[in-house]
Amino acid sequence: MTVEIRDAQWALRTWMNPAVATVAGRECDVAGITGDDRAAVIEAAQLKSALEAKSQDSLPPACTDNPRAADPGDYPAELAFQPSLNLR
């Protein structure tokens, strides 16, 4: 699942609007969400938005170059980070 989520991020980056990350970041600031939880909220928002855009075949005016808000340093750190995405 870890690899599939990261693969999906790269595959969907064309439909990821940088504005979604900005809005999610602001919402995290208001809610006091920081660190890995903040990164997970931003990544989940981007994935959700990208899936909706792709299903409607609607490309954003600009796309995200790097869909990752966090870069865990190794596989154990990645495994610890991924549950924060809560993609269900």
C-alpha positions as CSV (number, residue, x, y, z in Angstrom):
1,M,0.0,0.0,0.0
2,T,2.9,2.4,0.8
3,V,4.3,2.0,-2.7
4,E,0.9,2.3,-4.3
5,I,0.1,5.6,-2.5
6,R,3.4,7.1,-3.5
7,D,3.0,5.8,-7.1
8,A,-0.5,7.3,-7.2
9,Q,0.8,10.7,-6.1
10,W,3.3,10.8,-9.0
11,A,0.7,9.5,-11.5
12,L,-1.9,12.1,-10.4
13,R,0.4,15.1,-10.1
14,T,-0.8,16.4,-13.4
15,W,-4.2,16.9,-11.8
16,M,-2.9,18.3,-8.6
17,N,-3.5,22.0,-8.2
18,P,-0.9,23.8,-6.1
19,A,-3.8,26.0,-4.8
20,V,-5.2,22.9,-3.0
21,A,-1.9,22.5,-1.0
22,T,-2.0,26.2,-0.1
23,V,-5.5,26.1,1.1
24,A,-4.9,22.9,3.1
25,G,-1.8,24.5,4.6
26,R,-3.8,27.5,5.7
27,E,-6.5,25.3,7.2
28,C,-3.7,23.4,9.1
29,D,-2.4,26.7,10.4
30,V,-5.8,27.7,11.7
31,A,-6.3,24.3,13.3
32,G,-2.8,24.2,14.8
33,I,-1.8,21.1,12.9
34,T,1.9,20.8,12.5
35,G,4.7,18.4,11.5
36,D,3.9,15.1,9.9
37,D,0.2,15.6,10.5
38,R,0.3,18.8,8.6
39,A,2.1,17.2,5.7
40,A,-0.4,14.3,5.7
41,V,-3.4,16.6,5.6
42,I,-1.9,18.5,2.6
43,E,-1.0,15.3,0.7
44,A,-4.5,13.8,1.4
45,A,-6.2,17.0,0.2
46,Q,-4.1,17.0,-3.0
47,L,-4.8,13.3,-3.7
48,K,-8.6,13.7,-3.1
49,S,-8.7,16.8,-5.3
50,A,-6.6,15.2,-8.0
51,L,-8.8,12.1,-8.1
52,E,-11.9,14.3,-8.5
53,A,-10.2,16.4,-11.2
54,K,-9.1,13.2,-13.1
55,S,-12.6,11.7,-12.9
56,Q,-14.0,14.9,-14.5
57,D,-11.1,15.1,-16.9
58,S,-10.4,18.6,-15.6
59,L,-6.8,19.7,-15.6
60,P,-5.9,22.6,-13.3
61,P,-4.4,25.8,-14.7
62,A,-1.1,24.8,-13.1
63,C,0.0,21.4,-11.8
64,T,2.2,20.3,-8.9
65,D,5.8,19.5,-9.6
66,N,6.3,17.5,-6.5
67,P,3.2,15.9,-4.9
68,R,4.9,15.2,-1.6
69,A,4.6,17.5,1.4
70,A,6.8,15.2,3.5
71,D,9.9,13.1,2.6
72,P,10.4,10.5,5.3
73,G,14.0,9.5,5.3
74,D,13.7,5.8,5.1
75,Y,11.1,3.0,4.8
76,P,10.3,2.7,8.5
77,A,9.7,6.4,8.6
78,E,7.5,6.1,5.6
79,L,5.5,3.4,7.2
80,A,5.0,5.6,10.3
81,F,3.9,8.5,8.2
82,Q,1.5,6.8,5.8
83,P,-1.3,6.1,8.4
84,S,-1.5,9.8,8.9
85,L,-2.8,10.2,5.4
86,N,-6.1,8.5,6.4
87,L,-7.2,8.0,2.8
88,R,-10.3,6.0,3.6
